[in-house]
Amino acid sequence: MAKYEKTMTGKFEEVLKQLENDISNSGMTMNLVDKSDYSCEDIKIALRVYDKYFMRNGSRASLSLTIVGNGMDIFISAIGAGGGQGIIFNFSLGAEDNMVGIVRESINRIK
């Protein structure tokens, strides 16, 4: 499992759009599994779940992305999981880190 969390200021919709575009364009095997959106007064929450097939180890890894906005304050949480191969030994060869790295790089470009 890999995890990346960040707080920042910005426009919720712009940050969400940037992340969605960068994640979707990160590879042919990247797939949006499902999404959920919620808002209540000034608070907005977007949840996205992606999966990606990695040919190098014949596995799939998932990325759960949560974005919470309260006015201009934004919290982002990205958790990568899966990507392991085998029942006893879970060698992911960095698949989870790869998924979370896409979010990290996208956020760095926003600043």
C-alpha positions as a Python dict, from the first residue, in 0.01 Angstrom:
ca = {
    (1, 'M'): (0, 0, 0),
    (2, 'A'): (115, 352, -77),
    (3, 'K'): (-36, 674, 49),
    (4, 'Y'): (-5, 1044, -33),
    (5, 'E'): (-195, 1325, 138),
    (6, 'K'): (-179, 1697, 76),
    (7, 'T'): (-355, 2013, 189),
    (8, 'M'): (-356, 2311, -41),
    (9, 'T'): (-556, 2615, -145),
    (10, 'G'): (-728, 2648, -479),
    (11, 'K'): (-1053, 2603, -665),
    (12, 'F'): (-1204, 2262, -598),
    (13, 'E'): (-1339, 2209, -951),
    (14, 'E'): (-1007, 2303, -1115),
    (15, 'V'): (-805, 2072, -890),
    (16, 'L'): (-1052, 1787, -946),
    (17, 'K'): (-1046, 1835, -1324),
    (18, 'Q'): (-664, 1846, -1334),
    (19, 'L'): (-635, 1527, -1129),
    (20, 'E'): (-899, 1344, -1334),
    (21, 'N'): (-727, 1440, -1660),
    (22, 'D'): (-377, 1350, -1542),
    (23, 'I'): (-486, 1015, -1397),
    (24, 'S'): (-695, 919, -1701),
    (25, 'N'): (-414, 1016, -1940),
    (26, 'S'): (-144, 832, -1745),
    (27, 'G'): (-177, 508, -1940),
    (28, 'M'): (-393, 305, -2172),
    (29, 'T'): (-481, 53, -1903),
    (30, 'M'): (-597, 316, -1649),
    (31, 'N'): (-969, 274, -1584),
    (32, 'L'): (-1215, 480, -1380),
    (33, 'V'): (-1404, 214, -1185),
    (34, 'D'): (-1657, 443, -1019),
    (35, 'K'): (-1702, 786, -869),
    (36, 'S'): (-1910, 962, -607),
    (37, 'D'): (-1970, 1332, -546),
    (38, 'Y'): (-2127, 1502, -246),
    (39, 'S'): (-2172, 1862, -137),
    (40, 'C'): (-2323, 2030, 167),
    (41, 'E'): (-2312, 2409, 190),
    (42, 'D'): (-1944, 2504, 133),
    (43, 'I'): (-1808, 2150, 162),
    (44, 'K'): (-1752, 1940, -149),
    (45, 'I'): (-1629, 1581, -159),
    (46, 'A'): (-1522, 1383, -464),
    (47, 'L'): (-1427, 1016, -448),
    (48, 'R'): (-1271, 840, -747),
    (49, 'V'): (-1161, 478, -771),
    (50, 'Y'): (-929, 375, -1054),
    (51, 'D'): (-757, 54, -1148),
    (52, 'K'): (-471, -15, -1381),
    (53, 'Y'): (-326, -328, -1536),
    (54, 'F'): (52, -369, -1506),
    (55, 'M'): (198, -595, -1772),
    (56, 'R'): (537, -619, -1599),
    (57, 'N'): (392, -838, -1325),
    (58, 'G'): (52, -933, -1470),
    (59, 'S'): (-148, -768, -1193),
    (60, 'R'): (-392, -487, -1130),
    (61, 'A'): (-353, -206, -880),
    (62, 'S'): (-615, 36, -755),
    (63, 'L'): (-608, 403, -669),
    (64, 'S'): (-862, 555, -433),
    (65, 'L'): (-866, 934, -460),
    (66, 'T'): (-1057, 1153, -216),
    (67, 'I'): (-1076, 1530, -254),
    (68, 'V'): (-1243, 1745, 10),
    (69, 'G'): (-1298, 2116, -44),
    (70, 'N'): (-1413, 2376, 204),
    (71, 'G'): (-1409, 2712, 28),
    (72, 'M'): (-1054, 2749, -105),
    (73, 'D'): (-910, 2489, 136),
    (74, 'I'): (-856, 2150, -26),
    (75, 'F'): (-750, 1816, 120),
    (76, 'I'): (-638, 1535, -111),
    (77, 'S'): (-584, 1172, -14),
    (78, 'A'): (-455, 913, -261),
    (79, 'I'): (-420, 549, -159),
    (80, 'G'): (-275, 286, -391),
    (81, 'A'): (-339, -82, -321),
    (82, 'G'): (-314, -419, -487),
    (83, 'G'): (-59, -476, -755),
    (84, 'G'): (85, -775, -574),
    (85, 'Q'): (152, -1109, -731),
    (86, 'G'): (119, -1442, -559),
    (87, 'I'): (-64, -1569, -255),
    (88, 'I'): (216, -1591, 0),
    (89, 'F'): (465, -1335, -129),
    (90, 'N'): (319, -998, -222),
    (91, 'F'): (571, -849, -465),
    (92, 'S'): (413, -542, -622),
    (93, 'L'): (726, -408, -794),
    (94, 'G'): (608, -56, -709),
    (95, 'A'): (263, -63, -868),
    (96, 'E'): (100, 114, -573),
    (97, 'D'): (374, 377, -563),
    (98, 'N'): (329, 431, -937),
    (99, 'M'): (-42, 500, -893),
    (100, 'V'): (8, 742, -604),
    (101, 'G'): (299, 908, -789),
    (102, 'I'): (61, 1016, -1066),
    (103, 'V'): (-138, 1216, -810),
    (104, 'R'): (176, 1361, -650),
    (105, 'E'): (311, 1480, -985),
    (106, 'S'): (-26, 1627, -1084),
    (107, 'I'): (-50, 1826, -760),
    (108, 'N'): (307, 1953, -804),
    (109, 'R'): (212, 2089, -1149),
    (110, 'I'): (-89, 2274, -1004),
    (111, 'K'): (120, 2484, -765),
}
